[in-house]
Amino acid sequence: MPANDINFDRENQFGQEIKAYLKALRKVNQDGPNIVQAIIYMVDGDGSDPTHFAKLVGKGIYPSNKDAQASYHELASINAQLTQDTSHTKIDAAIKQVCSKHGVI
């Protein structure tokens, strides 16, 4: 069903909230894969060892290789769950986990 088949007032306050929510969902699907791919380009190796993430630490993105590795694995996991057309369960728990581990509440 095309998006324009559902009419709502995009100008009132609640309509603006709906529009913002939908834009945020679309942004996840557009930006998530790009962010994970950018990290992959900075990983020196297969990502199985914290030392493979030194470039991300050197760029000041993370304070340690261990943090960079953990972040990458969490971001790749949530990205896969949110952007692939497969059956996933406990998406809410996965979102809460990745946010909590990154200190975003």
C-alpha positions, 0 to 999 in steps of 0.5 A: 500500500503506498504511503499516500493511501493513508491520509492524516493531518501532517500539520497538527501536533499529533500529525507532526509526531506521526510524521517524525516517527515515520521519518525516524523509521525510514532513517534507521533503514537508510543510515544504519547500513551505512554506519555499519559499513563505515565501521567495517572499512575501519576494521583491520581484520575480521573483527574477532580481536579487539586489536582490529579496531585500533583505527576507530580508537585512533580517530577518537570514536571510542576510548578503547579497542574493546569498546569499539569491538563491542559497539560494532557487534551491537550495531551490526546486530541491531542493524541486521534485525531492523533492515533485513526481511527475515523473521526476528523476535524480541526487537524491542528488547534488542533496541533497548539493549543496544541503546542501554549498552551505549548509554542512550536512554 
